[in-house]
Amino acid sequence: MSGTTRITKFGHACVRLEKDGRAIAIDPGALTPEPDVLDGVEAVLVTHEHFDHLDPERLRAAPVDVYTCAGTARRLGALGGRVHTVRGGDQFTAAGFEVAVVGDKHHFSHPDAPPVDNVGFLVDGAVLHPATR
């Protein structure tokens, strides 16, 4: 990582990473009660569509780009060009952070529900946020 990265844990599954005056958030879902989690954030990374990792209303209200798997991107279609679909093997830069995408499906959690799309994010080669639950 270049510079010093500050990692802050919010709510159930959300983390915020800050460095060099820039910030991203990962998985600010409905179980993230802190209203200011996206203040100053330039991009949001979402691992999958479960409510504890995704809050569509919060993302609609925030002027940020969103990077996520295909299943979640379909749920966020109203955000238009702000949504970027990623999959395992992809790499991109968001707010000065280098992000590598890993994975493709959520773990099998219930016999009546097939696994949803799920990606993890390796940020700056040092912070892994897999969020498979």
C-alpha positions as CSV (number, residue, x, y, z in Angstrom):
1,M,0.0,0.0,0.0
2,S,1.2,3.5,-0.7
3,G,0.9,5.8,2.3
4,T,-0.8,4.8,5.5
5,T,-4.2,3.1,5.3
6,R,-6.8,3.6,8.0
7,I,-9.4,0.8,8.3
8,T,-12.6,1.5,10.3
9,K,-15.2,-1.2,11.0
10,F,-18.8,-0.2,10.9
11,G,-22.0,-2.1,11.7
12,H,-22.2,-5.8,10.8
13,A,-20.1,-6.2,7.6
14,C,-18.9,-2.7,6.5
15,V,-15.4,-1.4,6.5
16,R,-14.1,1.9,5.4
17,L,-10.6,2.4,4.0
18,E,-8.9,5.8,3.9
19,K,-5.5,6.8,2.6
20,D,-4.0,10.0,1.1
21,G,-7.2,11.9,1.8
22,R,-9.4,9.5,-0.2
23,A,-11.9,6.8,1.0
24,I,-13.8,3.7,-0.1
25,A,-16.4,1.6,1.8
26,I,-17.1,-2.1,1.4
27,D,-20.5,-3.6,2.2
28,P,-22.5,-0.7,3.8
29,G,-25.6,-2.9,4.2
30,A,-28.8,-2.4,6.2
31,L,-27.0,-3.6,9.4
32,T,-24.6,-0.7,9.2
33,P,-26.4,1.8,11.4
34,E,-23.8,4.7,11.2
35,P,-25.4,7.4,9.0
36,D,-22.0,8.9,8.1
37,V,-20.3,5.8,6.8
38,L,-20.3,7.2,3.2
39,D,-19.3,10.8,4.0
40,G,-16.4,11.6,1.7
41,V,-16.3,8.1,0.2
42,E,-15.6,8.1,-3.6
43,A,-16.5,4.5,-4.3
44,V,-18.4,1.6,-2.7
45,L,-17.6,-2.1,-3.2
46,V,-20.4,-4.6,-2.6
47,T,-19.7,-8.3,-2.3
48,H,-23.3,-9.6,-2.7
49,E,-26.9,-8.8,-2.6
50,H,-27.9,-9.9,0.9
51,F,-29.4,-7.1,3.0
52,D,-26.6,-7.1,5.5
53,H,-24.1,-6.2,2.8
54,L,-26.3,-4.1,0.5
55,D,-28.6,-1.2,1.2
56,P,-29.9,0.1,-2.2
57,E,-31.5,3.2,-0.7
58,R,-28.2,4.3,0.9
59,L,-26.4,3.9,-2.4
60,R,-29.1,5.8,-4.4
61,A,-28.6,8.7,-2.0
62,A,-24.8,8.7,-2.3
63,P,-23.1,10.2,-5.3
64,V,-20.6,7.3,-5.6
65,D,-19.5,4.7,-8.1
66,V,-20.4,1.1,-7.0
67,Y,-18.4,-2.0,-7.9
68,T,-20.1,-5.3,-7.5
69,C,-21.0,-8.7,-8.9
70,A,-23.5,-9.2,-11.7
71,G,-26.4,-10.3,-9.4
72,T,-26.1,-7.2,-7.3
73,A,-25.6,-4.9,-10.3
74,R,-29.0,-6.1,-11.6
75,R,-30.6,-5.0,-8.4
76,L,-28.9,-1.6,-8.7
77,G,-29.9,-0.9,-12.3
78,A,-31.5,2.4,-11.4
79,L,-28.1,3.8,-10.6
80,G,-27.2,3.6,-14.2
81,G,-23.5,4.3,-15.1
82,R,-22.5,4.5,-11.5
83,V,-22.6,0.7,-11.2
84,H,-19.6,-1.3,-12.5
85,T,-20.0,-5.1,-12.8
86,V,-16.9,-7.0,-11.7
87,R,-16.0,-10.7,-11.4
88,G,-13.2,-12.9,-10.2
89,G,-9.9,-12.0,-11.9
90,D,-10.8,-8.4,-12.6
91,Q,-8.6,-5.5,-11.4
92,F,-9.5,-1.8,-11.1
93,T,-8.6,1.4,-9.3
94,A,-11.1,3.2,-7.1
95,A,-10.3,6.3,-5.2
96,G,-6.6,5.6,-5.5
97,F,-6.9,2.0,-4.2
98,E,-5.8,-0.9,-6.3
99,V,-8.5,-3.6,-6.2
100,A,-8.3,-7.2,-7.3
101,V,-11.6,-9.2,-7.5
102,V,-11.8,-12.8,-6.2
103,G,-14.5,-15.4,-6.2
104,D,-17.9,-15.7,-7.9
105,K,-20.6,-17.4,-5.8
106,H,-21.8,-17.1,-2.2
107,H,-21.4,-20.2,-0.1
108,F,-24.3,-22.7,0.0
109,S,-26.4,-21.7,3.0
110,H,-29.9,-23.1,2.5
111,P,-31.3,-26.0,0.4
112,D,-34.2,-23.9,-0.9
113,A,-32.0,-21.0,-2.0
114,P,-29.2,-21.4,-4.6
115,P,-26.0,-19.4,-3.9
116,V,-26.1,-15.8,-5.2
117,D,-23.3,-14.1,-7.0
118,N,-20.5,-13.0,-4.6
119,V,-17.1,-11.5,-5.0
120,G,-14.4,-10.6,-2.6
121,F,-12.0,-7.7,-2.8
122,L,-8.2,-7.6,-2.3
123,V,-7.4,-4.0,-1.7
124,D,-3.8,-2.8,-2.4
125,G,-2.6,-6.4,-2.1
126,A,-3.0,-6.2,1.6
127,V,-6.6,-6.1,2.8
128,L,-9.0,-9.0,1.8
129,H,-12.7,-8.5,2.3
130,P,-14.3,-11.9,1.2
131,A,-17.8,-11.5,2.9
132,T,-19.2,-14.9,2.0
133,R,-21.8,-14.9,4.8
